[in-house]
Amino acid sequence: MVAADTNEIYAGVGWKWLTAKLYYSLGDTFGFSAPVGSTYLDIGTSIPLADTGLSVGLHWGKQRFRGDARAFGYEDWKLAVSYDLGRSGALWKGTSVGVQYTGTNADHALWTDRNGLEMGRSRATLWIARSF
């Protein structure tokens, strides 16, 4: 069985609604035998739409593996819309709902597991989250 443990460090910067983070692997990455230096670049934004409680989120990322795992590299992206339910009353404070679409250019043959699950496929997701 392959362990997906990864040790990494990262640095990030943000300005207003924009963030950028760079993750740097200190060894094997997500179960791949990859030397030190595999990276993931994460650029995103969450933009509130005036005073409506709605926000639009955008994300782009690039995973780069080193060594024998190089072919497994990919880019991914996300478009999300969320709504702050806390605007509806105290009962819903800290609760939000949303929908998002994620996609990737991952090589389908490389990112399909032995059970036939294509881990790099595009998908839409509905979600609800609560912070407390």
Contacts in CASP RR format, 6 or more apart in sequence:
PFRMAT RR
TARGET T0000
AUTHOR 0000-0000-0000
METHOD contacts of the structure
MODEL  1
MVAADTNEIYAGVGWKWLTAKLYYSLGDTFGFSAPVGSTYLDIGTSIPLA
DTGLSVGLHWGKQRFRGDARAFGYEDWKLAVSYDLGRSGALWKGTSVGVQ
YTGTNADHALWTDRNGLEMGRSRATLWIARSF
2 31 0 8 1.000
3 31 0 8 1.000
4 30 0 8 1.000
4 31 0 8 1.000
5 28 0 8 1.000
5 31 0 8 1.000
6 25 0 8 1.000
6 27 0 8 1.000
6 28 0 8 1.000
6 29 0 8 1.000
6 30 0 8 1.000
6 31 0 8 1.000
7 25 0 8 1.000
7 26 0 8 1.000
7 27 0 8 1.000
8 23 0 8 1.000
8 24 0 8 1.000
8 25 0 8 1.000
8 26 0 8 1.000
8 29 0 8 1.000
9 23 0 8 1.000
9 24 0 8 1.000
9 26 0 8 1.000
10 21 0 8 1.000
10 22 0 8 1.000
10 23 0 8 1.000
10 24 0 8 1.000
11 21 0 8 1.000
11 22 0 8 1.000
12 19 0 8 1.000
12 20 0 8 1.000
12 21 0 8 1.000
12 22 0 8 1.000
13 19 0 8 1.000
13 20 0 8 1.000
14 20 0 8 1.000
17 45 0 8 1.000
17 46 0 8 1.000
17 47 0 8 1.000
17 48 0 8 1.000
18 43 0 8 1.000
18 44 0 8 1.000
18 45 0 8 1.000
19 42 0 8 1.000
19 43 0 8 1.000
19 44 0 8 1.000
19 45 0 8 1.000
20 41 0 8 1.000
20 42 0 8 1.000
20 43 0 8 1.000
20 44 0 8 1.000
21 41 0 8 1.000
21 42 0 8 1.000
22 39 0 8 1.000
22 40 0 8 1.000
22 41 0 8 1.000
22 42 0 8 1.000
23 39 0 8 1.000
23 40 0 8 1.000
23 41 0 8 1.000
23 42 0 8 1.000
24 37 0 8 1.000
24 38 0 8 1.000
24 39 0 8 1.000
25 34 0 8 1.000
25 36 0 8 1.000
25 37 0 8 1.000
25 38 0 8 1.000
25 39 0 8 1.000
26 36 0 8 1.000
26 37 0 8 1.000
27 34 0 8 1.000
27 35 0 8 1.000
27 36 0 8 1.000
27 37 0 8 1.000
27 38 0 8 1.000
28 34 0 8 1.000
29 38 0 8 1.000
29 65 0 8 1.000
29 69 0 8 1.000
32 38 0 8 1.000
32 65 0 8 1.000
32 68 0 8 1.000
32 69 0 8 1.000
32 72 0 8 1.000
33 68 0 8 1.000
33 69 0 8 1.000
34 65 0 8 1.000
34 66 0 8 1.000
34 67 0 8 1.000
34 68 0 8 1.000
34 69 0 8 1.000
35 66 0 8 1.000
35 67 0 8 1.000
36 66 0 8 1.000
37 66 0 8 1.000
38 63 0 8 1.000
38 64 0 8 1.000
38 65 0 8 1.000
38 66 0 8 1.000
38 69 0 8 1.000
39 62 0 8 1.000
39 63 0 8 1.000
39 64 0 8 1.000
40 61 0 8 1.000
40 62 0 8 1.000
40 63 0 8 1.000
40 64 0 8 1.000
41 61 0 8 1.000
41 62 0 8 1.000
41 64 0 8 1.000
42 59 0 8 1.000
42 61 0 8 1.000
43 59 0 8 1.000
43 60 0 8 1.000
43 61 0 8 1.000
44 57 0 8 1.000
44 58 0 8 1.000
44 59 0 8 1.000
44 60 0 8 1.000
45 57 0 8 1.000
45 58 0 8 1.000
45 59 0 8 1.000
46 55 0 8 1.000
46 56 0 8 1.000
46 57 0 8 1.000
47 55 0 8 1.000
47 56 0 8 1.000
47 57 0 8 1.000
47 58 0 8 1.000
48 54 0 8 1.000
48 55 0 8 1.000
49 55 0 8 1.000
49 56 0 8 1.000
53 83 0 8 1.000
53 84 0 8 1.000
53 87 0 8 1.000
54 81 0 8 1.000
54 82 0 8 1.000
54 83 0 8 1.000
55 81 0 8 1.000
55 82 0 8 1.000
55 83 0 8 1.000
55 84 0 8 1.000
56 79 0 8 1.000
56 80 0 8 1.000
56 81 0 8 1.000
57 78 0 8 1.000
57 79 0 8 1.000
57 80 0 8 1.000
57 81 0 8 1.000
57 82 0 8 1.000
58 77 0 8 1.000
58 78 0 8 1.000
58 79 0 8 1.000
58 80 0 8 1.000
59 76 0 8 1.000
59 77 0 8 1.000
59 78 0 8 1.000
59 80 0 8 1.000
60 75 0 8 1.000
60 76 0 8 1.000
60 77 0 8 1.000
61 75 0 8 1.000
61 76 0 8 1.000
61 77 0 8 1.000
62 74 0 8 1.000
62 75 0 8 1.000
62 76 0 8 1.000
63 72 0 8 1.000
63 73 0 8 1.000
63 74 0 8 1.000
63 75 0 8 1.000
63 76 0 8 1.000
64 70 0 8 1.000
64 73 0 8 1.000
65 71 0 8 1.000
65 72 0 8 1.000
65 73 0 8 1.000
71 107 0 8 1.000
71 110 0 8 1.000
72 106 0 8 1.000
72 107 0 8 1.000
72 110 0 8 1.000
72 111 0 8 1.000
73 106 0 8 1.000
74 104 0 8 1.000
74 105 0 8 1.000
74 106 0 8 1.000
74 107 0 8 1.000
74 111 0 8 1.000
74 120 0 8 1.000
75 104 0 8 1.000
75 105 0 8 1.000
76 102 0 8 1.000
76 103 0 8 1.000
76 104 0 8 1.000
76 105 0 8 1.000
76 106 0 8 1.000
77 102 0 8 1.000
77 103 0 8 1.000
77 104 0 8 1.000
78 100 0 8 1.000
78 101 0 8 1.000
78 102 0 8 1.000
78 103 0 8 1.000
79 100 0 8 1.000
79 101 0 8 1.000
80 98 0 8 1.000
80 99 0 8 1.000
80 100 0 8 1.000
80 101 0 8 1.000
81 98 0 8 1.000
81 99 0 8 1.000
81 100 0 8 1.000
82 96 0 8 1.000
82 97 0 8 1.000
82 98 0 8 1.000
83 96 0 8 1.000
83 97 0 8 1.000
83 98 0 8 1.000
84 94 0 8 1.000
84 95 0 8 1.000
84 96 0 8 1.000
85 92 0 8 1.000
85 94 0 8 1.000
85 95 0 8 1.000
85 96 0 8 1.000
85 97 0 8 1.000
86 92 0 8 1.000
86 93 0 8 1.000
86 94 0 8 1.000
86 95 0 8 1.000
86 96 0 8 1.000
94 130 0 8 1.000
94 131 0 8 1.000
94 132 0 8 1.000
95 128 0 8 1.000
95 129 0 8 1.000
95 130 0 8 1.000
96 128 0 8 1.000
96 129 0 8 1.000
96 130 0 8 1.000
97 126 0 8 1.000
97 127 0 8 1.000
97 128 0 8 1.000
97 129 0 8 1.000
98 126 0 8 1.000
98 127 0 8 1.000
98 128 0 8 1.000
99 124 0 8 1.000
99 125 0 8 1.000
99 126 0 8 1.000
99 127 0 8 1.000
100 124 0 8 1.000
100 125 0 8 1.000
100 127 0 8 1.000
101 122 0 8 1.000
101 123 0 8 1.000
101 124 0 8 1.000
101 125 0 8 1.000
102 122 0 8 1.000
102 123 0 8 1.000
102 125 0 8 1.000
103 120 0 8 1.000
103 121 0 8 1.000
103 122 0 8 1.000
103 123 0 8 1.000
104 120 0 8 1.000
104 121 0 8 1.000
104 122 0 8 1.000
106 119 0 8 1.000
106 120 0 8 1.000
108 118 0 8 1.000
108 120 0 8 1.000
108 121 0 8 1.000
111 118 0 8 1.000
111 119 0 8 1.000
111 120 0 8 1.000
112 118 0 8 1.000
112 119 0 8 1.000
113 119 0 8 1.000
END
